[in-house]
Amino acid sequence: MLRIPSFPPGFKPLRRCAGFWGGLTLVGVCGCGGGAVQTGSAAATPTAVQAGPQLGYAWKAADETLRPILGVPGSSQMGASVVAATTYVTAASSSAAGIALLIGADQKVYSMSLPNGPPGLVGGAGVTAGAGAKIRFSPSGVTAVIYVPGGLTASVLTGLAANSASGPQVRQVAVTGPLMDMATSDAGTVVAVLQGASGGSLNFLPAGGGQQQLATLKGVGGLAFVGIGDNLLAADSVANTLTLVQAVSTSPSVSQLPTANLLKAPVAVGAALSGKWAVVANGGEASVVQVDLTGVAAPQRIACPSQPAVVERLAGNGVFRFNEIGAAPTWIADMTAPSPAMLFIPASQ
């Protein structure tokens, strides 16, 4: 069945670029449920299109580049890097905030307005991230946390929007046990999973210091704040559960969401910006699970043609990327659709 791509909320196509669209071929295969829609030509040459629609950006570890994803779901390809190859060791971006955070070989953190703003040091003399640091943005990209797994400190960056007058602000947080995972909300609420004797302890880290335990996890399967609010999702990779913590920073309330036994060793979790949908990537099988946070629809499993490893929200309300970019196709889906279909982006050059 041929699928004609549509523009989700948030896309504003400016003009049609013959050089880009002319190089794409659209082929549909089993367009809903567990099916996949294959798009694009593997031989297509990446083109830096500034005036067309974009899904966002993705870090390519193989050549240490930050690539735009050009087009719309169902018709997209990787573009040319917006930074010079091998200049940075890792990066992450927020399409909602129009900003990227990059870590240089000197472990200093740089911020960059997308698509072509000059990268600048964060925090005056610079913030040192540490080898192997992870970058986690808040849902709207106005806040981020940078930490090293196993470390005891982290940097919280606020005021990250591209139009912020004061620029990024930095504060340090300290914890009492090795960090396993972290997340932050748009308002700067910070949570962390700390390694324990038999799993992890999920904690709220108040701005004034200290920590408040929210729950325990047998295994870390991902953290994500829901929309622009103060509610948190935590997936357990051993218990195969999805926990919702409401009002994290004020009056925490913890409950488990029904997932119909569809979770299989989850590795990542995310949520639509509207707060209606959650999506969990399974590590025990090649699938993702869509969970209706309003409780109206039953959870559903969507097969993924390759093993999912991440849940990274792209442009719009609920378009997500599920694997890293590289020599194989990258798989995405609009999880707000009634019957989400897997769509691939051709392997980048």
Steps between C-alpha positions, in 0.01 A plus 500: 500500500641837402523749785499867420689689774308769686631789701458452878441796730803724514614459138505808278631412156641812338571390148556192294861426414527299179851387579384342827156360412611387157744254656234320707287199416198409712415135547234376742495160669233404759429858599359460852527310824812285495580583138768723354498773240830523316596838364786654313788378292802354678721665239352847552765765557451700822410859421506792741147632442436804721160602361309170504334309785724320748433231759787602723864402548689187600856430612696255286766342721686327215638828360410732791257719305163660575261439209166662418215266408354659189137457395192359673404156635478271200732708282825598666876462489809600697661830404855626516643559847457842660835461680841394375564127534710383798484844669276373782482165676124498554196725463126515551237737367150628561285581199247671726757745638709525181821429687777241524742422781840366394793363698847564363811286522600719796174388672370859495130552426393724210154626402396569144188659351379279217558474213814711467566711810864505613560261793594680821624385839231450762545666837764766438830315538322183402334197656705181509289195420734207560580205275196301391252770602133472409279797401127492582267782388168588661188449282505857360879520497526801732685299767756221482704284733850369427642212701748214481358154581657386824586856603389689810435846352307646207448838329151642457467758220200735486402783265599301191242634254666649192337840571598508869636847581722395791635181346543164675528495879682215675469341843668191637321219685660231715364156587587233755531205265617418146277654232321256271258733318367856524222719363383860537173685442448833324474666842834355609374213716782242507472128570767231509525125534780412741660159503410283799569149623209350306410744225448874504350766724293764318554837669382859468792744535372836637678817385602571859688172532429156644286228347156348549434137408199450274514130413732203452577334169637150445656616173530831313286512187486875440367825650292774338293794618150523350437811291571836662383393845649338811398136440765236440511161326746233614534164324634195686709273277482203739145523636367603155289778648430866425471725804333843500608750767263795510593843644863401553617824662195576717287201608637185333245227427627170358299248298560230240345538156333202333711372211324170422825303553641658184821630656802278430816628672437867412802718419349847446178695551358825365176696487313716250530871578122512548537254788245259353725220377803318634720270297738237634778329302541131577848354530384140528339502157487726195194703590371818665187538713257790476326584831200734521564712810133603510398137550251501211676269254669170577880478468617374164818338372661619175762276343829668409707365207819545704576495871393833658756665727369852565176697519587847370217741418543690176305801370127515560299351785591131494736396219776287650832352387579150628858424398826678441591627153775333304555232237151350545161668453366709787147414614243756610124512562228751581371348822200736513347330196210255560703218342868601507718372218877463501668722239864483407753768419770372262845436638715813498812532287 
